[in-house]
Amino acid sequence: MQIKKGFNKLVDRVEKTNIYIIFVVILCIQVLFMLYYCDMKKGYFVDEIWSYGLSNSYYHAQLEDNNSLENVKISSELFKKYLTVDEGKNFKFGSVVNNQMHDAHPPLFYMVLHSVSSLFTGTFSKWFGLIPNIIYFVIVMFLLLKISQCVSDNNIFFIAVQVLYGFSIGAINSVTYIRMYMLLTLWCLLFLLENIYLYQKEKLKLSNYILLGIATLGGMYTHFFFIIFACPVVLLNLLYLYKEKSGKGLLKYILTGAIGGISAILLFPTYIQKISGNDGNSNSAQTHANMRNFSDWSNRLKAYWADVSSELFGSVWGVIIGICVIIIISYIFWRVIFNIKLKKTEKGLICIIIEKNDFEKKKIVIRKNVFIIGGILFICAFYYILVCKITLFISNRFMMCIYPLLVLLMCLLLEKTVKVCTKKKVKQALAMGIISILIIGVTFYANDPEYIYEEKGMIATELENYTNVPCLYVYTAPYRMVNNALNLMNTKTIYQSNLDNLKKNINSVNNSSEQLILYVDTLVSDQGMGMDDCVEYIKSSLNYNKVKWLGTDDMSVIYCLER
């Protein structure tokens, strides 16, 4: 009894407490949570290494540019200069823009990373990319709260949304992956929020239009997929403004979006060429080719949802939605269509009284928040379906910007289901809490964060014992050396060769050392030479007689040749 009273008081206090106080307390815990996983990060996906290279290398977009790999023997300084800001090259944003003109993305994320790196000349640190991501995460959580307040007035619902997203594997992956997707999420939510305000409020402040323009500029200047997210949002608001016959509001809205969009295009000279697929980049061309290919669309939809479901809902989303739908349909049938009651007769028997409800006497009022919820569902569906279609490969990163909204939609479904089951707020709070804990528990039981790379960290630690040993890197394409740039940066003597030129270049390798670290591209088998054959050829050509395997990453196998 005492426990029940105590819980009732707790729920009552939560309902009456300012939600921002609760929000800050939970957010502080979540920041510590993110710092813990950031600290655990030991290795990097190759794209993360490119993040640093494209941000900090002075007018040198790709490692092989400027004839950097003309000689078989190269300096480790090549990799250091590529990944870190060189002395006197601080805050050179023109270089960042130039590098991105030769790559695949708009430059804002890289400009931020370059700014942080410029404060620590000649230094590489994962925290240069992780700290900004944590800051973006904090802002995203605040924006998610504001969007949640547009669709509900229930503190328990707000807390559930914050907890389910902020402690999810999806959020951890977004923060620990040193790319632009956490920043993209920020711009998407800000853009959506200001558009919701446009729908909700009769008159917007100047600050709302300024934030809308900033979100448009920031989103377009961060990732091209922002346009895909923005299209359904803009379409819905244009239809609303047209319906309301608000010519002045329509003009302000179009001008705000135009200023933001045109500014992004003007600040990035190759913007139009890249989104049209005419910039000469193979990624852009393949994206446009995928738009015309429908053969594997259904498989992509399933594969992407497998990632989304596992990272946000522990792959039990189908069970959750199924139970919720059954409960809600049952409620509609028993309470809306029919009024079913149990009545005890004089003889002690129980009879069921079924009365069909008269809908002509009922007035159905649809509040604005219902249309907002429907709009969010439409936006997520539009983005999901189109992105599944056009991406070069299947990766969770492309869906990260809608993760918070998917969690919000799931929490709305859970909230409505719980309210159907009980009218008591205490029981509702208890049910939402238990469900949230179960979903998070199942998610962490079934998955691990993807971008921690502890095994890569172990390989890097092992290679620290061989910094004085020369190395030979055999690749199928020079860009694949970037994957091991951090290891190579600390190696004194480096030899490199394309597989096609290996027989010609092998004689340029000095074999006087008793040991040689050998990196062999995992794709050599696709080029007509097996991995074992390649290693054996190098071993015999350089007069080594022992091979020690050191590790395997996503692009290379690493050996130590010895005598």
C-alpha positions, -999 to 999 in steps of 0.1 A, spaced: 0 0 0 28 24 9 46 16 -23 15 24 -43 10 57 -25 46 66 -31 44 58 -68 12 78 -70 29 108 -54 59 104 -78 37 104 -109 17 133 -96 49 153 -90 62 144 -125 30 157 -140 32 190 -121 70 195 -125 82 218 -152 92 194 -181 124 214 -188 137 205 -153 131 168 -160 145 172 -195 178 187 -183 183 160 -157 178 132 -182 198 150 -208 228 153 -184 227 116 -178 225 110 -216 255 132 -223 275 112 -198 262 81 -215 274 94 -249 308 104 -235 312 68 -222 307 53 -257 328 80 -273 356 71 -250 352 34 -259 357 43 -296 391 28 -306 389 26 -344 374 43 -374 355 35 -405 373 47 -436 348 75 -442 356 89 -408 393 91 -418 382 110 -450 363 134 -427 396 145 -413 415 144 -446 389 164 -466 386 189 -437 423 195 -430 444 187 -460 453 219 -477 439 219 -513 445 181 -514 411 163 -516 424 128 -522 456 111 -510 467 103 -546 463 139 -558 493 162 -566 513 131 -577 517 122 -540 521 85 -549 545 89 -578 573 72 -560 572 37 -545 588 50 -513 567 77 -496 569 96 -463 547 92 -433 544 130 -434 521 126 -464 494 110 -441 500 134 -412 496 164 -435 465 148 -449 448 142 -416 459 172 -395 460 210 -399 495 220 -410 513 250 -394 500 282 -409 470 265 -426 445 272 -398 410 282 -406 415 279 -444 378 274 -453 385 279 -490 406 247 -489 377 229 -473 352 240 -499 377 231 -527 382 196 -513 345 190 -512 341 202 -548 363 172 -556 343 149 -533 306 141 -528 291 163 -500 285 200 -491 312 214 -468 295 226 -436 303 195 -415 339 196 -427 342 233 -420 333 227 -383 357 198 -380 385 219 -397 377 248 -372 382 225 -342 413 209 -357 428 243 -364 429 249 -327 453 220 -324 478 223 -352 495 190 -363 473 169 -340 448 142 -346 421 133 -321 388 115 -323 374 142 -299 377 169 -326 348 152 -343 330 136 -313 326 167 -292 307 186 -320 285 155 -324 276 156 -287 267 193 -290 245 185 -320 229 157 -300 220 181 -271 204 205 -296 185 176 -313 171 164 -280 158 199 -273 142 202 -307 127 167 -303 111 179 -270 97 210 -288 82 189 -316 68 164 -290 50 194 -273 33 202 -306 16 168 -307 9 161 -270 7 178 -236 16 148 -215 49 149 -195 51 111 -194 50 110 -232 78 136 -234 99 116 -211 93 84 -230 104 100 -263 135 115 -247 145 82 -231 137 59 -260 157 80 -285 185 94 -263 194 59 -249 190 40 -282 217 23 -302 206 46 -331 215 77 -311 249 62 -300 257 54 -336 248 89 -348 271 104 -322 301 81 -324 301 81 -362 324 111 -372 304 121 -402 277 147 -409 246 127 -400 241 141 -364 244 176 -378 219 167 -406 195 155 -379 197 188 -362 188 208 -393 160 184 -402 143 187 -368 148 225 -367 133 228 -402 104 206 -393 97 225 -360 96 259 -377 72 245 -403 50 231 -376 49 265 -359 39 280 -393 9 256 -393 0 260 -356 4 298 -351 -17 325 -368 13 348 -369 50 340 -369 77 362 -354 106 374 -375 128 350 -354 108 320 -367 115 330 -404 152 336 -396 154 301 -380 136 286 -410 161 302 -433 190 291 -412 177 255 -411 173 256 -449 208 269 -455 224 247 -428 206 215 -441 214 221 -477 250 230 -468 254 198 -448 239 170 -470 220 167 -502 195 143 -485 182 173 -466 164 183 -498 146 149 -498 135 155 -462 124 191 -469 103 183 -500 73 168 -483 75 193 -455 74 222 -479 46 205 -500 24 202 -469 28 238 -458 23 251 -493 -10 232 -495 -20 246 -461 -11 282 -470 -29 279 -503 -60 265 -486 -60 293 -461 -56 318 -489 -27 334 -471 -10 352 -499 12 372 -476 22 341 -456 29 322 -488 51 349 -501 71 351 -468 75 313 -467 87 311 -503 111 340 -499 126 325 -467 132 292 -483 146 308 -515 171 329 -495 183 299 -476 185 276 -506 201 300 -530 226 310 -503 237 273 -500 240 270 -538 261 302 -541 284 292 -512 292 258 -529 299 264 -566 293 228 -577 260 223 -559 238 221 -590 263 198 -608 264 174 -579 226 171 -574 222 167 -611 249 140 -613 270 160 -638 300 168 -616 321 139 -628 318 121 -594 309 84 -597 288 85 -566 265 112 -580 262 93 -613 254 60 -595 228 77 -574 209 89 -605 213 55 -620 196 40 -590 166 62 -595 159 44 -627 165 9 -613 135 -8 -596 148 -43 -596 159 -45 -559 137 -18 -544 117 -41 -522 148 -59 -509 163 -25 -500 131 -15 -481 133 -46 -460 171 -44 -454 169 -8 -444 141 -14 -420 160 -43 -404 187 -17 -395 162 9 -383 142 -16 -362 173 -32 -346 188 1 -336 156 17 -322 133 -10 -312 154 -42 -308 139 -57 -339 105 -62 -321 87 -33 -337 63 -57 -355 53 -73 -322 48 -38 -306 28 -24 -334 8 -56 -338 -2 -56 -301 -10 -19 -302 -32 -22 -333 -51 -52 -319 -58 -33 -286 -69 -1 -304 -91 -20 -329 -107 -40 -301 -114 -8 -282 -130 9 -312 -152 -22 -318 -163 -26 -281 -166 10 -272 -171 31 -303 -191 9 -327 -209 -10 -299 -215 -2 -263 -210 -35 -245 -219 -38 -208 -222 -66 -183 -253 -67 -161 -263 -90 -132 -299 -103 -132 -321 -109 -102 -314 -146 -103 -276 -140 -101 -270 -146 -138 -247 -123 -158 -260 -111 -192 -242 -91 -219 -259 -60 -232 -248 -49 -267 -260 -16 -279 -250 -2 -313 -239 34 -311 -256 61 -331 -229 79 -350 -254 106 -363 -255 120 -328 -217 121 -323 -196 150 -332 -160 142 -342 -135 170 -337 -100 166 -353 -74 187 -336 -44 203 -353 -20 179 -336 -36 150 -355 -27 166 -388 8 172 -375 12 136 -366 -1 125 -400 24 150 -416 53 136 -396 43 100 -407 41 111 -443 75 129 -442 92 98 -427 76 75 -452 85 98 -481 121 101 -470 125 64 -462 111 51 -495 131 75 -517 164 71 -498 160 33 -499 158 37 -537 187 59 -545 216 52 -521 247 36 -534 247 9 -507 226 0 -476 238 18 -445 220 30 -413 237 64 -417 213 75 -444 183 70 -420 198 86 -389 180 120 -395 146 104 -391 154 82 -361 140 108 -336 108 111 -355 103 74 -358 107 71 -320 82 99 -315 57 81 -337 62 48 -318 58 66 -285 25 82 -297 12 47 -306 22 34 -272 7 64 -255 -27 59 -272 -27 22 -266 -19 27 -229 -47 53 -226 -71 28 -242 -62 2 -216 -65 24 -185 -76 59 -176 -55 62 -145 -24 83 -150 -5 62 -125 -10 31 -144 -3 49 -177 30 61 -164 39 27 -150 31 10 -183 50 35 -204 80 32 -181 80 -6 -182 76 -7 -220 104 19 -226 128 -1 -203 119 -33 -221 125 -19 -255 159 -4 -245 169 -36 -228 160 -57 -259 178 -33 -282 211 -35 -262 207 -73 -258 204 -78 -296 229 -51 -308 261 -34 -301 271 1 -312 284 -1 -347 311 26 -349 332 18 -318 356 -5 -336 373 -20 -306 390 -47 -328 406 -20 -350 419 -4 -319 435 -36 -309 452 -39 -343 464 -3 -340 478 -10 -305 496 -41 -319 511 -20 -347 526 5 -322 552 -22 -316 563 -20 -352 567 18 -358 604 14 -366 598 -15 -390 593 -6 -427 560 -14 -443 547 -22 -478 511 -14 -488 497 -33 -518 463 -19 -529 439 -23 -558 430 15 -557 451 42 -539 421 56 -519 420 24 -499 452 33 -481 432 60 -463 417 32 -442 451 27 -425 463 63 -426 465 66 -388 488 36 -386 509 47 -416 512 82 -401 533 67 -373 555 45 -396 589 57 -405 595 40 -438 566 33 -462 565 16 -496 534 14 -517 523 -2 -549 492 -8 -570 487 -46 -574 490 -42 -612 525 -27 -608 537 -49 -580 561 -70 -601 577 -38 -614 578 -20 -581 589 -48 -558 626 -42 -567 623 -7 -552 615 -21 -518 646 -22 -495 646 -56 -478 676 -51 -455 654 -50 -424 648 -83 -406 611 -75 -405 585 -60 -429 549 -50 -422 528 -59 -451 493 -45 -458 474 -64 -486 442 -50 -499 412 -74 -493 402 -69 -530 433 -84 -545 414 -116 -551 390 -97 -574 420 -86 -595 432 -121 -604 456 -128 -576 447 -147 -544 456 -133 -510 479 -162 -502 495 -160 -536 502 -123 -532 517 -127 -498 538 -157 -510 551 -137 -540 562 -108 -518 578 -130 -492 599 -149 -517 608 -118 -538 621 -100 -507 638 -131 -492 616 -134 -461 608 -169 -448 582 -164 -421 547 -148 -421 529 -137 -390 493 -125 -393 486 -94 -372 450 -86 -380 423 -80 -406 401 -49 -410 374 -40 -435 399 -31 -463 432 -49 -456 449 -79 -441 481 -70 -421 511 -93 -418 546 -92 -405 572 -108 -427 603 -121 -409 636 -139 -413 
